Amino acid sequence: MTCYKKTVIAADEFRRALGHFATGVTTVTTLDADGRPTGLTASAFTSVSLDPPLILVCVDHKSQSYPPLLERRRFGVNVLGLEQEAISKRFASTRLDKFDGVPHHVGELGVPLIDGALAQLECVTVSTHVEGDHTIFVGRVERVHVGTGEPLIYYRGRYDRLSGANS
């Protein structure tokens, strides 16, 4: 039997290593208890299953959108396009008025969706898993809308574009 020494790495070192994994950028959106739209920027998003159609997104417990996501159990995932960097930055902030001036509409499941996103997924939460300082939300995708354009990419702490992408 091989024993491994438990090593704890510093958060900054871990973040730097993860920064070498390029991701797309999404906003996760829902309504709060008073019916106001709320949301956050998330790069920790992926598909889980095609049948049934499931996705997951990881949300920090300190996010102001965390309680509404737990309570509402419905959310939208908006895959942002290259021209939506300002929206990503806005939704990554702690400001309360994230939707002010951001074109959006309410989807069929009653969740706010960002206009012009490359893709919009309307989801119902099927399970949550608390892990560390985040909760993993697994959502069943009920509706999808697909647009056009280039994706917004996040790599090594910066926004970027796909090399060779068509303009």
C-alpha positions in Angstrom: 0.0 0.0 0.0 1.3 3.4 -1.0 0.8 6.3 1.4 0.7 9.9 0.2 1.6 12.8 2.3 -1.3 15.3 2.4 -0.1 18.6 0.9 -2.1 21.7 1.1 -1.3 24.3 -1.5 -1.9 28.0 -1.2 -5.1 29.4 -2.8 -3.1 31.8 -5.0 -0.9 28.9 -6.3 -4.0 26.9 -7.0 -5.7 29.8 -8.7 -2.6 30.4 -10.9 -2.5 26.8 -11.9 -6.2 26.7 -12.8 -5.7 29.9 -14.8 -3.9 27.8 -17.4 -7.2 26.2 -18.3 -9.0 28.4 -20.8 -12.7 28.6 -20.2 -15.8 30.2 -21.8 -17.5 32.8 -19.7 -21.1 32.6 -18.6 -23.5 34.5 -16.4 -25.9 32.6 -14.2 -29.1 34.4 -13.6 -32.3 34.0 -11.5 -34.8 36.1 -9.6 -34.6 36.9 -5.9 -37.4 36.6 -3.4 -38.8 40.0 -4.4 -38.8 39.1 -8.1 -35.7 41.2 -9.0 -33.2 39.7 -11.4 -29.8 38.8 -9.9 -26.8 37.0 -11.3 -23.1 36.3 -11.3 -20.3 35.5 -13.7 -19.2 31.9 -13.7 -16.5 30.0 -15.6 -17.0 26.9 -13.6 -19.7 25.5 -15.9 -19.9 22.3 -17.9 -22.2 19.7 -19.4 -22.9 16.6 -17.3 -25.3 14.5 -19.4 -27.0 14.5 -22.8 -29.8 12.2 -21.7 -31.2 13.8 -19.7 -29.7 17.1 -20.6 -27.9 18.2 -17.5 -25.3 20.9 -16.7 -23.5 22.1 -13.6 -22.3 25.4 -12.3 -20.3 26.1 -9.2 -21.4 29.1 -7.1 -19.4 30.7 -4.2 -21.3 30.8 -1.0 -20.4 34.5 -0.6 -22.1 35.5 -3.8 -25.2 37.7 -3.4 -27.0 35.4 -5.9 -26.3 32.3 -3.9 -29.4 32.5 -1.7 -31.8 33.1 -4.6 -30.3 30.3 -6.6 -30.9 27.9 -3.6 -34.5 29.2 -3.0 -35.7 29.7 -6.6 -34.4 26.3 -8.0 -34.6 27.8 -11.5 -31.8 29.6 -13.3 -30.5 30.7 -16.7 -27.0 30.2 -18.0 -25.9 32.7 -20.6 -22.8 31.9 -22.7 -21.3 35.2 -23.4 -19.9 36.4 -26.7 -16.7 38.3 -27.3 -18.5 41.7 -27.3 -20.0 41.0 -23.8 -16.8 41.4 -21.7 -18.3 44.4 -19.9 -21.3 42.3 -18.9 -19.0 39.6 -17.6 -17.1 42.2 -15.5 -20.4 43.8 -14.3 -21.8 40.4 -13.1 -18.4 39.5 -11.5 -18.7 42.6 -9.3 -20.5 43.0 -6.0 -22.8 45.7 -7.2 -26.5 45.2 -6.6 -27.8 46.8 -9.9 -26.1 44.3 -12.3 -29.0 44.3 -14.7 -29.3 48.1 -15.0 -28.6 49.0 -18.6 -28.1 45.3 -19.6 -30.5 44.2 -22.3 -32.3 41.1 -21.1 -35.7 39.4 -21.1 -37.5 36.8 -19.0 -37.5 33.3 -20.5 -40.3 30.7 -20.5 -39.1 29.4 -17.1 -39.3 32.8 -15.5 -35.6 33.4 -15.4 -33.8 36.5 -16.8 -31.7 35.9 -19.9 -29.0 38.2 -21.3 -29.9 39.4 -24.8 -27.2 38.7 -27.5 -25.6 35.8 -25.6 -24.2 33.0 -27.8 -26.4 30.5 -26.0 -29.1 30.7 -23.3 -30.0 27.6 -21.2 -33.1 27.7 -19.0 -32.6 25.2 -16.1 -34.4 23.6 -13.2 -32.2 22.6 -10.3 -32.2 18.8 -9.8 -29.5 18.6 -7.1 -27.0 20.6 -5.1 -23.8 19.5 -3.6 -21.8 21.6 -1.0 -18.1 21.3 -1.6 -15.7 23.6 0.1 -16.7 27.2 -0.3 -18.9 26.5 -3.3 -22.1 24.7 -4.0 -22.4 22.7 -7.2 -25.8 23.2 -8.8 -26.9 20.5 -11.2 -29.6 21.8 -13.6 -31.8 20.0 -16.0 -31.9 22.0 -19.2 -35.6 22.7 -20.2 -35.1 25.3 -22.9 -32.2 26.5 -25.1 -31.7 29.4 -27.4 -28.6 29.6 -29.7 -27.2 32.8 -31.2 -24.1 33.6 -33.3 -20.7 35.1 -32.8 -17.4 34.5 -31.2 -17.1 33.3 -27.6 -15.6 35.3 -24.8 -12.7 33.3 -23.3 -11.0 33.7 -20.0 -7.3 32.5 -19.7 -4.6 33.3 -17.2 -6.5 36.0 -15.5 -7.5 37.9 -18.8 -10.2 37.9 -21.3 -9.2 36.6 -24.6 -10.4 35.3 -28.0 -9.9 32.1 -29.8 -6.9 32.4 -32.1 -7.9 32.0 -35.7 -11.5 32.8 -34.9 -13.4 34.5 -37.8 -14.3 38.1 -37.2 
